[in-house]
Amino acid sequence: MPMRVVVDAACLANARGYGRFARELLSAMVAQAPEVEFVLLADARAAASVAADEALRGVRVVVVHTSESPTVAAASDGSRSVMDMLRFTIATWRARGDVFFSPSVYTYFPLPPGLPAVITVHDAIAERFPELTLPSWRARLFWRLKTRMALTQAKLVLTVSAFASREIASVHRVPSSRIRVAVEAPAAAYRPSDSAGDISAAAARAGLPAGARWFVYVGGFNPHKRLHDVVRAHAEVARGRNTPPHLVMVGSLSGDVFHGTRAAVCEAIARAGTDALVHWPGFVADEELRHLLSGAVALLLPSDNEGFGLPAVEAAACGTPVVATTASPLPELLAGGGLFVTPGDVPALISAMATLHDDADTRQRMGARAREQAAALSWDDAAASALRAIREVAA
């Protein structure tokens, strides 16, 4: 009999990094292990994501009817109904799996007793910076309870980098012997743009004037991303230059379920007087985004903490250097492919941005190195690591 792996596929509908990780990893796992029977448990929204993914065609999907999609209900200040979670628990029990796999603790639900489980915890950001990620005491309490139960039920914990592994071991007091790492990678769409015309067209669609140069941020507008620092540093770099660089802030402008502070960022831009230089194109699809990244001076990610920092690696795959946080695996993953700054060190951020803006040789050299480093990462490797963990707990 083939090994049957029951998967919490609810997070496939998430539009941010959790969803990307789940979709890319599961697709690679299914391709690598045809002898394994995967059973995906999904609400209606996630089931639609599975149906749209050619790599998951033919995989068995069990639709669990819920009052609200888990990717919405598990918002930064939301909560899932007990009955909805119980429906997933019952569906897991009925699936009769040999192993349970969760691509993210974000959509975790209590498991049937005795079922061996591998549960993914992407980082320890919510624990290190609770006020910046979870806006109320209620949200912080629910997150702690959910994470604690997940770690108790998990036989092994999967995470996305050696840095995140150390964070989880330290913050959650999980023995390193129980942690396995599946390193993320850029999606296939991310590669250098084919032509200057494609870059110019994407820039125009983002609202940039002809001939402009720009920095880009990609992600959620969340407090721990330190976007106020980005705004201050950008304003300083732009000041006094005849052709000041623009700043493109890529990310969903509505419907984000995570704790966001875009209004406060807009106020910071107004105070800096750089409204005309900052652009908000909203969500940008991968094929379009690669052109914006390919033409950028650098990708900015000076967060308080990143378990991985996928936008930086995606930019690197396009041949674009990064200015990113030292509180992440990026200084190791993209060594030589950018400049790395301590969270909150605005003078260092300004200096790094100015260097890449003004020094074409450094920018080109770091961009080439960034691309080399990103090319060494693959979802096939990540899937092999996840499958080893699953087989280990099934043994």
C-alpha positions, 0 to 999 in steps of 0.5 A: 500500500502506498504511504498516504499523506493528509495535507492541510491545503487551506493555506494554498489560498493565501496570497502571501508567502504562506500560500506561495510556499504551500503551492510551490512545495506541494507541486514539487512533492507530488512530482517527486513522489508519484508513489505517495498518495496525497490527500488535500483537505481544502475549503472551497476557496483553497480547492479553487486554487488547487483546481487552477494549478496544473501541477496538482491535477489528479491529486485527491482533494477533500472539500471541507465545508466551512462558514469562512475560509481559514485564510480569512478567519485566521486573520491577524485579529480574527479567529476561526470557529470551533465547528470549522476547525472540528470539521477539518479534524473529522476530515483528517480522521476520515482520510485515514492517513499515515502522516499529516503534513501542514505547510503552515501553522497559520491554518492549523487545527487540532489533529486526531490523537496519535497521528504522526505529523510534520507541521511547518512553522515559518518563523518566530516573528509573532513571538518576537514582535507580538505588538507589531504583528498581532494587534490585540491581546485576544489575537496574541492569545489565540496565536500562542494557544494555536502554536503551542498545540501545533508544536505539541502535536508535531513529531517534527517541525519543518521550517524554511531556513537555518536562521528560522530553525535557530529562532524556533529553537530559541523562542519556542524551546523546540529541540533542534533534533525535532526541526528540519529545514526546507529552504525556499526558492524563487518561482520559475517566473522570476528571471531577468527581463527579456528586453528594456522595452518590457521593463519600460512598459511595466514601469509605465503601468506602475505609474513611473515616468519615462526614464525614471530609476526606482527602488522597489519593496514587495510584500505586506505593509506591516509594522515589522517591515520597517517601511517608515525607515524605507520612506525616510531613507528614500527621501534622503537619497532623493534629496538634492539629486537632479533626477531623484529615484522613485519608490515602488511599493508593491502589495495588495492595497485591500483585503490583506488579512495581516496586521497592516499600517499602510495609512501610517506609511502614507502619512510618513510619505506626506511628511517627507514630501515625496508623494510624487516619487512613491507609487502604489501599483497594488498586487502585481502578478509574477510575470509583470513583477519580474520586469519591475524587479529587473529594472530596479536599482534594488529590492528593499527589505529592512525588516525587524526579522524575516524567516526567509525573505522570499521577495529578496530572493525573487528579486535576486533571481531577476539579477537585482541586488538587495538591501535587506535585514541582517535579522534573516538568512539573506546575508548567507543566502545572497552573500555578495548579492547586496548590502545588509543592514541592522534593523532600525539603522536608518543611516546604514540603510541610506548609505546602502541605497545611495551606494547602489544608486550611484555606483553602477559597477557595484550594482551590476556586480552585486546583481550578477552575484545575487542571481548566481546565489538565487539559482542555487536554490530550488523547490525540488530541493525543498520538496526532497527535504519535506519528503524526508521529514514525512517519511521519517515520522512515518517510519 
